Amino acid sequence: MMSLQSAPMGFAATTSNDSPSIIALSKSTQRQLTVMLVTICCTAVCLQLPYTVLYLLNTDKWSLWPDEHEHMTLHAKIYLSMKVADTLATSNYAVNFSLYCLSGSAFRHSIRTLCRPRKRLQRHGGRYQATIRH
């Protein structure tokens, strides 16, 4: 009997004849991917939630606190808090790269591969020479 197990970059077909190490590797990869995605999602919620709450407060501030002169400092505090929360929400995009690096060994391996210089054959006259390309 053949079953399909999902992998990060496609599908891995496994049969009952496969070795336990292949199945364990696939489960390990799935677990690592799950941990990485849950971490990314929780971080996004934590960094976006303050801005969302303050946005809703700012939208309704005139109906919640209609007297402008009496609550001017409160309105200024909401505005300042929104700027700080906006910075936190925007930092989510910068934090994602770090989280991927921390929680995904496959991602770290891909980054290392991309950053390594590669050898390239170039023709000089009638000969080929290997050069390192950055």
N, C-alpha and C positions, 0 to 999 in steps of 0.2 A: 504494500500500500504506500502511496506517495502523498506527502503533505507539503504544503508551501509555508515557509516561515519568512516573515518580512525582515529585511535587513535595511540599514540606513540608505544604501545606494541601489536597491533593487530587490530581487527575490532570490532566495537560496533554496534550491530544491533538495530535500533530504529524503532518504529512504530508510527502511528499517536496517539496511546493511551499513549505514554510515557509522563511523566511530563515535563514541561518546564525546570525545574532545571537540569534534566539529559541532555537535549539537550544543555542547556547553559554551563554545565560543560564540555561537549565534545567540544564545540566551544572554550571555555576558554583554554582547554588543547591544542587544535590545534593552537590557537593564540600564546600560550606560546612556543610551539614547533617551530613554524615559527620564532618567535623573536629570540629564542636561535640559530637556524640554520643560520639565516641571520647574527647574531652577530659573530658566529664562522667563517663563510665564509669571511665576511668583514675583520675580524682580520687576517685571514690567508693571504688574498691578500695584506693587508698593510704590514705585516711582511715579506712576500716572495718577493714582488715586487722590493725593493731596490737591493736584491741579484741578481735577474734575470737581471735587467738593467746593473748592474756592471759586471756581468758575460759576457754579450754580449759585453760590452765595452772592457773588458780585452781580450776577444778572438780576437777582431779586432784592438787592440791597435797598433800593428806593421804596419798595413796598414793605420790607421788613422794618426799616428805620427811615421813615419819611422825612423827619425833621433834619434838613441838611446841616444847619449850623450846629445843632446839638451833637450830632454824630459824625462830624467832619473827621475827627481823629480815627474813629472806627473805620470809616471809608478809606482813609489813607493806610491804615494797618492792613485792611483787606487787599488793597492794591499792592502794597509791598510784599505781603505774603504770596500773592499771585505771581509776582516776579520771581520769588525764590522757588515756588513750586513749579513754575515754568522751566527754570533752570534744571531742577531735579528731573522733570519729565523729559527734557531734551537729553539729559545725561544718560538716559536709558539706552540710547543708540550707541553711545561710547562704551557703556558697561557690557553690552552684548558680546563684543569681541573678547573681552577679558573672561567672561563667563564661559564662552565656547572653548577658550584655551584651557581654562581650569578644569572643566568637566568632560571634555572630549578628547581622548587620546588620538582618535582618527583625525580630528581637526588639527591637533598639534603636529601630527606626522605630515599632513598635507601642507601646512604652513612651512615646516622645515624643508620639505621637498621643493617648494616654490622659491625659498630664499637661498637655497644652495646654488653655487655657480655650476653651470653645465658645460661639459666639454663639447666642442663643435669642430668638425673637420673643415678646414679651409684649404683651398687649392692655391699653392704658391708655385708658379711655373708648372712643372710636370709632377710636383709632389703634393701630397696632402699633409697638413700639419694640424695637430689638435690644439685648439686654443680654448681658454676658459672664458665663457661669456657670462657677464653679470646681469 
